[in-house]
Amino acid sequence: MFKRKPEILIPIIKELESYITVKDKRNDAVSTSDVAWQIDHSLKVFNLVSETLLKSDSELHSSKFNKWRLLCFTIGYFPRGRVKAPKFVRPPEIISIEDLNSQLKMAYQNIEKLKSAHKHAHFKHFIFGVLHKKRTIRFLQLHTTHHLKIIRDILK
């Protein structure tokens, strides 16, 4: 079984952080966006999802079977180019190092807050449905890793 404690997220956030120094690198054969876009988007999703889960009412949690969640969470992979990021988690035209560092600080704080979140705290994903705490941690792990793989490919 997968480790589902928030601490599992620390190494992937540290890896995102390590790429800030090469934020302007791009490789159009891999992605139309640069490394900064990948980092910023990952952090926006990470923080928004964390904050949504932390504000949720655990008594209102209800989850249903979802074949896409089962497939992606089981194989541990999100296919590339299948889903376009919603507008509210798309990066701005200009991405500053200061903004990335601010989002990183927030991500580390959110990992700490997730530790004390109720097991039925949840967030609703537009494809995967309602995700309780453990599934949300798995989603954050898979989503961030997906973008880390893109970054690594950009830098090859």
C-alpha positions in Angstrom: 0.0 0.0 0.0 1.1 3.6 -0.7 2.4 5.7 2.2 -0.3 8.3 2.6 1.1 10.6 5.3 1.7 14.3 4.3 5.4 13.9 4.9 5.6 11.9 1.6 5.0 15.2 -0.2 8.2 17.0 1.2 10.7 15.4 -1.2 8.7 16.3 -4.3 8.2 19.9 -3.1 12.0 20.0 -2.4 12.6 18.8 -5.9 10.3 21.5 -7.4 12.3 24.0 -5.4 15.6 22.8 -6.8 14.5 23.7 -10.3 13.9 27.4 -9.6 17.4 28.2 -10.7 16.6 26.9 -14.2 13.1 28.4 -14.3 13.5 29.9 -17.8 14.6 26.7 -19.5 12.3 25.4 -22.2 12.2 22.6 -24.7 9.4 23.0 -27.2 9.7 19.3 -28.2 8.5 18.4 -24.7 6.2 21.3 -23.7 5.1 24.7 -24.9 5.7 26.0 -21.4 8.9 26.6 -19.5 10.1 25.1 -16.2 8.7 28.1 -14.3 5.2 27.4 -15.7 5.5 23.8 -14.5 6.7 24.8 -11.0 4.1 27.6 -10.6 1.2 25.4 -11.8 2.2 22.6 -9.5 2.4 24.9 -6.5 -0.9 26.6 -7.3 -2.6 23.2 -7.5 -0.8 21.9 -4.4 -1.8 24.9 -2.3 -5.3 25.4 -3.6 -6.2 21.7 -3.1 -4.6 21.7 0.4 -6.5 24.7 1.5 -9.8 23.4 0.1 -9.3 20.2 1.9 -8.4 22.0 5.2 -11.6 24.1 5.0 -13.9 21.3 4.1 -16.6 20.0 6.5 -15.6 16.3 7.2 -19.2 15.5 8.1 -20.3 16.3 4.5 -17.8 13.8 3.0 -19.2 11.3 0.5 -17.3 9.4 -2.1 -18.4 7.3 -5.0 -16.6 4.9 -7.3 -14.7 6.6 -10.0 -13.0 4.5 -12.7 -10.5 7.3 -13.8 -9.4 7.8 -10.2 -9.0 4.0 -9.7 -7.0 3.7 -12.9 -4.7 6.7 -12.5 -4.2 6.3 -8.7 -3.5 2.5 -9.1 -1.0 2.8 -11.9 0.5 6.0 -10.4 0.5 7.9 -13.6 -1.3 10.8 -15.3 -1.1 10.7 -19.1 0.4 13.9 -20.7 -1.6 16.3 -22.8 -5.1 14.9 -22.0 -6.4 17.6 -19.6 -6.0 21.3 -19.8 -5.3 23.1 -16.5 -8.3 25.1 -15.3 -7.8 28.9 -15.5 -7.6 29.4 -11.8 -4.4 27.2 -11.6 -2.7 28.5 -14.7 0.4 30.6 -14.1 0.6 34.3 -15.0 2.6 35.5 -18.0 5.5 36.6 -15.8 6.6 34.3 -13.0 8.9 35.8 -10.5 11.3 33.9 -8.2 9.8 35.8 -5.3 6.3 34.4 -6.1 7.6 30.9 -6.5 9.4 31.1 -3.1 6.2 32.5 -1.5 4.2 29.6 -2.9 6.9 27.1 -1.8 6.7 28.5 1.8 2.9 28.0 1.7 3.3 24.5 0.4 5.5 23.5 3.3 3.1 25.1 5.7 0.2 23.2 4.1 2.0 19.9 4.5 2.3 20.6 8.2 -1.4 21.5 8.4 -2.5 18.4 6.5 -1.0 16.3 9.3 -3.8 17.3 11.6 -6.6 17.3 9.1 -9.5 15.0 9.7 -9.4 11.7 7.7 -12.8 12.7 6.1 -11.6 16.2 5.1 -12.0 16.3 1.4 -11.8 18.2 -1.9 -13.8 17.6 -5.1 -11.7 17.1 -8.3 -13.3 17.8 -11.6 -12.3 14.4 -13.0 -11.6 12.2 -9.9 -14.6 13.2 -7.8 -14.5 13.6 -4.1 -11.1 12.8 -2.6 -10.7 12.3 1.2 -7.5 13.1 3.0 -5.5 10.0 1.9 -6.7 10.2 -1.7 -5.9 13.9 -1.8 -2.4 13.2 -0.6 -2.1 10.6 -3.3 -3.5 13.1 -5.9 -1.0 15.8 -4.8 1.8 13.2 -5.0 0.8 12.1 -8.5 0.1 15.5 -9.9 3.3 17.1 -8.7 5.3 14.0 -9.9 3.7 14.4 -13.3 5.0 17.9 -13.6 8.4 17.0 -12.2 8.7 14.4 -15.0 7.9 17.1 -17.5 10.5 19.4 -16.0 13.1 16.6 -16.1 12.3 16.0 -19.8 12.6 19.7 -20.6 16.0 19.8 -19.0 17.3 16.6 -20.9 
